[in-house]
């Protein structure tokens, strides 16, 4: 079992799913922690907001994966999130 931390998704479902896919997250075995606004994990801003990337981090290895920029996923405007 691996433990992943993922930032506040701010409704960016597509970005979250990209992170899960890119990290090879196993829904049956792995677990997630969501630090939300509590901390900045390993000095990486994990939240996507409406203009950035969402980050997922393997807590044990510190390896991380990021989504595409959220404007690219949602047509360039924050109202599409």
ChimeraX commands (.cxc) that place a marker at each C-alpha (Angstrom):
marker #1 position 0.00,0.00,0.00 radius 0.5
marker #1 position 1.24,3.47,-0.93 radius 0.5
marker #1 position 0.17,6.75,0.61 radius 0.5
marker #1 position -0.29,9.77,-1.61 radius 0.5
marker #1 position -0.96,13.39,-0.70 radius 0.5
marker #1 position -2.99,15.43,-3.15 radius 0.5
marker #1 position -3.72,19.13,-3.03 radius 0.5
marker #1 position -7.05,20.92,-2.87 radius 0.5
marker #1 position -8.59,20.21,-6.27 radius 0.5
marker #1 position -10.82,23.33,-6.29 radius 0.5
marker #1 position -13.32,21.33,-8.33 radius 0.5
marker #1 position -10.75,20.35,-10.97 radius 0.5
marker #1 position -11.94,16.76,-11.41 radius 0.5
marker #1 position -10.09,16.29,-14.72 radius 0.5
marker #1 position -6.81,17.39,-13.10 radius 0.5
marker #1 position -7.37,15.01,-10.19 radius 0.5
marker #1 position -8.01,12.09,-12.52 radius 0.5
marker #1 position -4.84,12.93,-14.50 radius 0.5
marker #1 position -2.82,12.85,-11.28 radius 0.5
marker #1 position -4.27,9.48,-10.29 radius 0.5
marker #1 position -3.54,8.07,-13.74 radius 0.5
marker #1 position -0.01,9.47,-13.97 radius 0.5
marker #1 position 0.95,8.25,-10.49 radius 0.5
marker #1 position -0.50,4.79,-11.18 radius 0.5
marker #1 position -2.67,5.16,-8.09 radius 0.5
marker #1 position -4.30,1.81,-7.23 radius 0.5
marker #1 position -7.83,2.46,-5.95 radius 0.5
marker #1 position -7.95,-0.96,-4.26 radius 0.5
marker #1 position -4.62,-0.76,-2.43 radius 0.5
marker #1 position -3.45,2.84,-2.07 radius 0.5
marker #1 position -4.76,5.69,0.05 radius 0.5
marker #1 position -4.74,9.46,-0.19 radius 0.5
marker #1 position -4.29,12.29,2.23 radius 0.5
marker #1 position -5.63,15.70,1.31 radius 0.5
marker #1 position -3.70,18.44,3.10 radius 0.5
marker #1 position -5.98,21.12,1.61 radius 0.5
marker #1 position -4.90,24.45,3.13 radius 0.5
marker #1 position -3.18,22.90,6.13 radius 0.5
marker #1 position 0.32,22.60,4.73 radius 0.5
marker #1 position 2.57,23.08,1.76 radius 0.5
marker #1 position 3.99,19.58,1.23 radius 0.5
marker #1 position 7.74,19.49,0.57 radius 0.5
marker #1 position 7.65,23.07,-0.64 radius 0.5
marker #1 position 5.43,22.23,-3.63 radius 0.5
marker #1 position 2.13,24.05,-3.98 radius 0.5
marker #1 position -0.17,21.09,-4.30 radius 0.5
marker #1 position -3.41,22.93,-5.08 radius 0.5
marker #1 position -4.56,23.49,-8.64 radius 0.5
marker #1 position -6.49,26.69,-8.17 radius 0.5
marker #1 position -7.89,27.73,-11.52 radius 0.5
marker #1 position -4.62,28.60,-13.22 radius 0.5
marker #1 position -2.07,26.05,-12.03 radius 0.5
marker #1 position -1.37,22.34,-11.94 radius 0.5
marker #1 position -2.62,19.83,-9.42 radius 0.5
marker #1 position 0.08,17.77,-7.75 radius 0.5
marker #1 position -0.02,14.31,-6.20 radius 0.5
marker #1 position 2.95,13.13,-4.12 radius 0.5
marker #1 position 4.01,9.67,-2.96 radius 0.5
marker #1 position 4.52,10.36,0.75 radius 0.5
marker #1 position 7.22,7.70,1.15 radius 0.5
marker #1 position 9.38,8.31,-1.92 radius 0.5
marker #1 position 8.62,12.06,-2.39 radius 0.5
marker #1 position 8.07,11.36,-6.11 radius 0.5
marker #1 position 5.37,13.60,-7.54 radius 0.5
marker #1 position 3.22,13.93,-10.63 radius 0.5
marker #1 position 1.31,16.92,-11.95 radius 0.5
marker #1 position -1.74,17.46,-14.10 radius 0.5
marker #1 position -1.76,19.68,-17.13 radius 0.5
marker #1 position -2.49,23.35,-16.45 radius 0.5
marker #1 position -6.13,23.65,-15.43 radius 0.5
marker #1 position -6.91,26.35,-18.05 radius 0.5
marker #1 position -5.75,23.88,-20.72 radius 0.5
marker #1 position -8.07,21.22,-19.32 radius 0.5
marker #1 position -11.08,23.52,-19.04 radius 0.5
marker #1 position -10.92,25.78,-22.07 radius 0.5
marker #1 position -8.84,28.58,-20.58 radius 0.5
marker #1 position -11.38,30.19,-18.25 radius 0.5
marker #1 position -11.97,29.69,-14.51 radius 0.5
marker #1 position -15.77,29.69,-14.92 radius 0.5
marker #1 position -15.55,26.29,-16.65 radius 0.5
marker #1 position -14.18,24.57,-13.53 radius 0.5
marker link #1:1,2 radius 0.2
marker link #1:2,3 radius 0.2
marker link #1:3,4 radius 0.2
marker link #1:4,5 radius 0.2
marker link #1:5,6 radius 0.2
marker link #1:6,7 radius 0.2
marker link #1:7,8 radius 0.2
marker link #1:8,9 radius 0.2
marker link #1:9,10 radius 0.2
marker link #1:10,11 radius 0.2
marker link #1:11,12 radius 0.2
marker link #1:12,13 radius 0.2
marker link #1:13,14 radius 0.2
marker link #1:14,15 radius 0.2
marker link #1:15,16 radius 0.2
marker link #1:16,17 radius 0.2
marker link #1:17,18 radius 0.2
marker link #1:18,19 radius 0.2
marker link #1:19,20 radius 0.2
marker link #1:20,21 radius 0.2
marker link #1:21,22 radius 0.2
marker link #1:22,23 radius 0.2
marker link #1:23,24 radius 0.2
marker link #1:24,25 radius 0.2
marker link #1:25,26 radius 0.2
marker link #1:26,27 radius 0.2
marker link #1:27,28 radius 0.2
marker link #1:28,29 radius 0.2
marker link #1:29,30 radius 0.2
marker link #1:30,31 radius 0.2
marker link #1:31,32 radius 0.2
marker link #1:32,33 radius 0.2
marker link #1:33,34 radius 0.2
marker link #1:34,35 radius 0.2
marker link #1:35,36 radius 0.2
marker link #1:36,37 radius 0.2
marker link #1:37,38 radius 0.2
marker link #1:38,39 radius 0.2
marker link #1:39,40 radius 0.2
marker link #1:40,41 radius 0.2
marker link #1:41,42 radius 0.2
marker link #1:42,43 radius 0.2
marker link #1:43,44 radius 0.2
marker link #1:44,45 radius 0.2
marker link #1:45,46 radius 0.2
marker link #1:46,47 radius 0.2
marker link #1:47,48 radius 0.2
marker link #1:48,49 radius 0.2
marker link #1:49,50 radius 0.2
marker link #1:50,51 radius 0.2
marker link #1:51,52 radius 0.2
marker link #1:52,53 radius 0.2
marker link #1:53,54 radius 0.2
marker link #1:54,55 radius 0.2
marker link #1:55,56 radius 0.2
marker link #1:56,57 radius 0.2
marker link #1:57,58 radius 0.2
marker link #1:58,59 radius 0.2
marker link #1:59,60 radius 0.2
marker link #1:60,61 radius 0.2
marker link #1:61,62 radius 0.2
marker link #1:62,63 radius 0.2
marker link #1:63,64 radius 0.2
marker link #1:64,65 radius 0.2
marker link #1:65,66 radius 0.2
marker link #1:66,67 radius 0.2
marker link #1:67,68 radius 0.2
marker link #1:68,69 radius 0.2
marker link #1:69,70 radius 0.2
marker link #1:70,71 radius 0.2
marker link #1:71,72 radius 0.2
marker link #1:72,73 radius 0.2
marker link #1:73,74 radius 0.2
marker link #1:74,75 radius 0.2
marker link #1:75,76 radius 0.2
marker link #1:76,77 radius 0.2
marker link #1:77,78 radius 0.2
marker link #1:78,79 radius 0.2
marker link #1:79,80 radius 0.2
marker link #1:80,81 radius 0.2
view
